[in-house]
């Protein structure tokens, strides 16, 4: 805690980490996966929980990123 403020680490979704590592834009991922761009943004900003998304959405994102579903949804 510093000056009355608690400093917490910023949490970044695995989806965003993987997408950036694969050098893809959100738009490219949306086109490749068929998942709406707005949804991808929501998952990346943790406004929606990817772990609770429909199975077909998670599988489409994993396939588009060439990773396993586990890599995409697990907190590492």
PyMOL commands that set and color helices and strands:
alter all, ss='L'
color gray80, all
select helices_A, chain A and resi 14-21+26-33+37-44+50-52+55-65+69-73
alter helices_A, ss='H'
color red, helices_A
deselect
rebuild
show_as cartoon
